[in-house]
Amino acid sequence: MNGQLVGDDFEFDHVAFSSNDCNPGTLFIALPGSKTHGAKFATQAMQNGASGLLTDVEPEASNYVLVTDAFEAVKKLGETLVRSYSGKIVVVLGASGKTTLKELARSLAPVRVWSSYGNRNTIISLVTDLFNERESALNAPYWILEFGIHDKKDADDFLQVFNPYAALFTSLGAEHLEFLENVDVAVRTNLKVGMAATKRFALVSDEYSVEDAVLFGSPQTNAWFDISSFTCDGCTLGKLMCHGEEKDVVLPFWGKRSAQSVAGAAAFWVSEGFGLDELPWENLDTINIWGRQQLTRWGDLLIFFDAYNANPESMKEFLEVVSEVPYDKKGLVIGDMLELGEYSHYWHRKLAHWLKKSGIQYLILVGNEVKYTLRELEKVDGHAMYVEWYRDVETARSFFMIPEDIELLGLKGSRRIALEKLIQEVSEVEF
C-alpha cells in the first residue's frame, strides 16, 4: 500500500473501519468521513484491542501505517483479494430492492456462494468483509455482491477493484440525487458498472433499458412471476415462468417487484446451466432482512414494516402492495425520503398522488419533507383519508394512536427518520 510503518511491527488477522468493531488482532483503518476523520477514534480503537492503525493522518497511536490516501489503500487491498480469486463475481445494481434481489440470488444458489451481508454495499464494507472472511470467500465458486451507487465516482471505484461476470439490475430511477445530480446521472452511473459485465439481467422498465440484457419481470420476457394473490399471512402465491419451465411457488413476503426479483435470480442460475428443480427453493423461508417487508401481529393488527430505507422507486412499490393486500381498513405511517437533493420537494409532492390511489383510510406523515406531501394532498382528488403530520418521530411517538378498526398498518420512510420507534413497544419486531 506504499505506506510508512511508524512504531513497532504488529500483526493482525482482520480489519475494521469502525473503532467499535475493533478487538485484539484488528487493523483499524481510519478513514476520512463526512464530518470527522476516523483517526480521532484511534485511542478508542487501541483500547478495544486493535493491534495498529492504517490511516492518512498522524493518529494518537504508537503503532500505525501512514499512507497518502487511506481510501486508495483500501482499494489496493481489494484489488489484491480479487486477483487471488478465480470464481465468478455477480453484482446487484439499481435504485431499490438491491438487498432483496441479492438475498434471493444467494438463497437460490445451487452451489456454494459468498455474499455480502445485509446492505453492506460500499467499497469499504465489501473489502472489509472479503478480507475478514477471505478463506471462505476465495474458495466459493461465486461471489454475489450488492453495489450501492451513492456518488458518480463510485462506478470507477467499483470497477477498479472488481471485475463483474454478471450484473443483475433491479429498478433504475431516482436514488441519492443529493450527490448524483439527477435521475439520468443515477441511471448512467449504475449502467457504467453493469455494462462491464459479461452477462446482464434487468427488470423490465418503461423508461430505462439495459443493452444486451436478459429481461425479466413481465409476460413478454423469458422469466417472470405470474402472481395469483397476496395472502393475509404475508405470502405471495403464483407461478414462476423461466425459459420454458414452470413452477408453483409460495413466496414468504409481499411485493410485485420482489416477486419479479425471484424471476431474475432464477433466470441467472438457469443461464448457468441449472434447472428450476435444482434450485433450493426451501431456502427462501430463511430470508429475513431487518426493516424490509417485515410482518408482525399485535392483537388483530398486522404491522407491515418496510422502513429500512426509502426512495421514490421503493415507496411506489410499497404503496402498490398496500393497495392490493386483502385488508379493508388500512393505515400508513410515511416518513421523509432523504438524499433526494433539489428534487426532494418534487418527489414528495408526487407521493401525495400515489397515496390518494392507495386506498388507505388513515395516514400519519413524519418529517420535514412530507410537509410538501401534506400540502399536495389538499389539491389531489381521490380516496378520502384521515391525515396527521408530525415534525419528527419523537413528537409522533407522544401523540401517535392507532385507530381500533385499522387491520393493517404499514410503515415506510428513510432510515434516519427511525419509524421503528413508533412500534417498538407494541410489536414483536426485534429492533
N, C-alpha and C positions, 0 to 999 in steps of 0.2 A: 504493500500500500504506500510505499515511498514515505514511510513515517520515521520519526526520530524517537528512539527509546529514551525516556527520562527516568532516572532511578534504576532500580534493580530489575533483572529479568523476572518475569512472572508467568505462570501457566494458567490456562483457562480451558474449559471444555464446553462452554455455552456462552451466548451473548444476550444482552438486553439493552433496550434503549430507554427504559424507564427505571429509575433508581428503586422503585418499589418491587421490581421483578428481580433484583439482584440478590444473590446468595453466594456462599463460598464456591469459588471456581468460575465466577461470572466475569466476562469482559463487559464493562459498562461503556456503551457507545454514546457519547454525549453530543447531541446534535443541536443546531440552532433551531428554535421554534418560532412561532408567530409572535409570541410575547416575551419569551426569555430563552436563554441558552441552557441546554441540559447540563453544561459544566457547573452551573450553580448548585446542582444537586450531587456533586462529586462526593462531598463529605457523607451525605446520607447513603450513597451507593456503597462507599467503603465500610460504613457502619453495618450495612446489611450483609457484608461479607465479600464484596467484589474484589477480585484479585488485582485489577488495574483498570485503567480507562483508555479509550481511544477518543480523541477529540481534536478540534482545530483551534482551540484557545487554551491558554495555560490554566489548568484547574488547581484547586486546593487539594492536591494529592501527591504522594511521594513517588508512585509508580504509574507512568502513563506513556502512551504513544501519541506524539504530536504529529498531525498530518495537516496538509494545506487546506483540505476540504473534507470534512467528515462524511458528508453525504456521498461524495465521489468515492471515498474509501469503502463505504457500504456497497456501492455498485460494483467495485472491483472484487469484493468478497463474493457477491452474487455471480459475477462472471466466472470466477474460479469454480464455484459449485456447479454451474450449468455446463462448463467444459468437461466436467467429470461425469456428466450424465449421458447415457446412451439411449434413454427411452424417449417417449413422445410427450410433448407439452401441449395440453389442451387449455385454452384460456376462455374465460367467460366475460363478455363485454356488454354494455348497454346502459340505459338510463335508469331502469328499475327492474327488480326481480333477479338481479345477478346472483345473489346468495342462494336464492331458491333454486335456480337453474343449476348452479354449481353443485348444490347438495343432491339434486336429482341425478345429475350425471355421475356423481360419486356413488350414490346408493344403488344405481342400476348397473354399475360396473361389473362385468362378468369375470374380471381379472383384478389382481391387486393394484390399487392406485394409492398415490399420496396426494392429499388435498389440503389446501389452505383452510384455516379454521374460521368459522363464523364469517364475518365480513372483513377479515384481515386482508386487505386488498391493495396496500401500498407497497412500493419497493422496499421500504424499511421493514415492514412487518413480514413480508414474504421471505426476504433474505434471512431475517432473524429466525423464522420458523424452519426454513430449509437447513440452516446451519445447525440449529439445535436438534434436529431430527435427521441429520444428513445420512446416517447409515440406512435408516428405513426409507428415506426418500430416494436415495441413489439406487436402491435395489428394486424399486417399483417400476413396472413397465410403462406406467402412465403417471403424469402429474396433471391434476385438474386444479387450475388456479383462477381466482377471481381478480380481475384488474379493475381498480377504481380510477377513473379519469377525472381528476379534480382541477387540472391545470393543463394548458396547451403543451407544456414541455414534458408532461407525463408520458405521452406516447413515445417520444425519443428515449426517455429513461428506461421504459419497459423493454423497448426493442434493443437497447444497448446491452441489457442483461439476459433477456430471454429470447429464444428462437421458437416461436409458436408453430406447432404442427397443425393444429386445428383451432378455429375460433368459433365459439357459439355466441350468437347475438340475441339478447332479449330485445325489448323495445328500444328504439332510438328516439330521442327527443330532448325535452328541456331538463337539464341537470347542471348543477354547480355553475349557473350563469353568472354568479358573482365573480368568477375567475375565468370562465370560458367565453365571455363576451356575449354570445347569442346562441340560439339553437343550432344554427348551421355549423358554428365552430365546434360545438359539443359533438355533433354527429361526425364531422370530418376527423376529429381527434380520435374517436373510437374506431372509425374506419381505417385510419392510418395503421393502427396496430393489427386489426383483423386482416387487412389486405396483405400483410406479410406472411400469413399462414398458408399452408398448402391446401387445407380444407376449410370451407366456411359453411356454417349453418345459421340461418337467420329467420326470426319470427316475421311473418308477413306484416308489412306496414303499408298503409295507404300513401304515406308521404316520403319515406326514405327507403331506398333499396340498397342491397349489398351485392356487388358484382360477383358473378360466378358462384353464388351461394346455393346450397340446398335449402329451399324454403320450407317452412313448416308452420302449422297453425291455422290452416283453412282448408275447406274441402277441395280446393283447386291444387293442393300440394300433395306430395307423396307421404307426408307424415302429419297427422292431425288427430285431435281427440274430440270425438263426437259426444258431447255432453248430453246425457238424458235428463239428469236432475241434480239439484242440491238437496241434501237431506238435513233434517233438523239437528242431527248429532254432529254436523260439521264435515260430512263427506261429499265428494263429487262422484257421481256414477256416470259411466259412459263406456264407449268402445274406442280403443286405440287402433288407428289405421296407420300402417307403416310399411311402405314398399310392398304392397300386395298382401301383407299379413294383417290379421285382425285379432284383437284380444280384449275381452271384457275386463275392465279394471275398476276397482274401487279406490279412489284417492283419498287419503286421510286429511284432506283440507278442502277449503272452498277456493274458487277462483278460476275464471276463464283463462287468464294468461298463464297462471300456474299449471293448469291442465295442459295447455299447449306447450309449456316448457317440458312436460313429460314426453310429449311427442318429439321435441327437439333432442332431448337426451337419448331417447330410444333410437332416433334416426342416426345419431353419431355412432352408437355401438353397432347398429346394423351395418353401417358403412364399413366398420372394421371387421366384418365377417361373422357376426354373431346373430342368431335368430332371436325373435322376441321371447320364445320359451326358454332361451338360455340366460335371460337376464333375471337377476334375483329380485323379483317384484315384492317379496316379503320385506325387503329392507326399507321400503317406503314408509312402513309403520314406525320406523325408528327416527324419522326426521323430526327434529324439534329445534327450531331456530328461535331464540329468545326475541320476543317482540314482533314476530312475523306470523300472522294468521293464527294466533293462539286463541283457543276457546276454553272457557271455564264457566261453570254454573254457580250462581249464587241464588239458592232457592229456585224460583221459577224463572229467573232472569238468566239469559245466556249472554256472556260478555265476549265480544269479538275484538281482541286486542291486536292491532297491527300498526303500532306506533313506534317501531324501532327507528323509522325514518320516513320522510315523505317528500315527494316532488310531484309535479303535475301528472306525470305518467302513472305513478303508483297510486296517487289519490283518485284518479279517474277509474282505474281498475277496481279499487276498493269500493267505490260508490256503485259501480256496476254490479258487483257481487251483492252488496247490501240490498240493492233494489230487487234482486231475484231470489234471495233466500226465502224459504217458506214460512215467514212470520208476518202477522198482520200489524202489530204495533211495534214500531222500530224507532230507536233514538240514536243520535250520534254525538260524540264529543270530537270536535275538529280543532286541532292546533295549527299554528303557523307552519307553512312550508318555507324553510330557510334556504339560504345560499342561492337565491334567485336574482340577486343584484338589482339592477334598474328595472328588471321585468317582473319584480315581485308583485307590484300593485296590479299589473295586468292579469297575472295568473290567479291572484286571489279574487279578483272580480269575476274571472271566468269560473272559478269554483262555485260561485253563487248559482250559476246556470246549471251546473251539474247537480248541485244539492236539490234544486227545485224538481229535478227529474227522478230523484232517488226514492220517492215515496215514503219518506220518514215523517213522523209526526212531532218529533222533539229534537231540538238542536242546541248544543252548547258550543260556543266559539271561545277559544282561549288564545290570547296573544295580541300583539300589536298589528300584525299584518292582516289578520282576519277581520279587522275593523272595516277594511275595504270590501270584504265579503258581505258583512252585515249591511253596509250601505247599498250594495248592489242588489241584495235580496229584496229590498223595498221596491226596486224598479222592475223585477222579473216576475212575470206571470207563471203560475204553476201551482203545485200542491201546497195547501196551507199547512203551516207548521208553527209550533211554539219555539221561540228563539231567545236565548240569553247570551250575553257576551261578558267575559272577564279578562282583565288585562294580563293575568298570569295564573299559573296553576295553583299557587298558594291561596290566592283570593277565591278562585273557583272551588277549591277544596273546603273553604269555610262555609260556602253557601250552596254547594252542589247537592241537589236532591234528585233521585231517580224516581219518576212517576211510577206508581204501583202497577199501572196497566201496560207498561213497556215490557215486551217479551225479549227483545234483542237490543243490546247497547253496543255500538261499535265505536272504537277509539282509534283515531289516525292523526298523526302530526309528526313534525321533526323531533329528533331525539332530545334536543336541548329544551324543548317545551316540557318534557318529563310528565307526560299524561298518565304514566303508571301510578303516580302519587294519588290520583283520584280513586283508584280501585284497590290500592294495597290493602286496605283494611276490610274490604268487603268481598274480595275474590280469593280463589285458591291459586291464582297465578303466582309463581315464585319470582320475585324481583331481587 
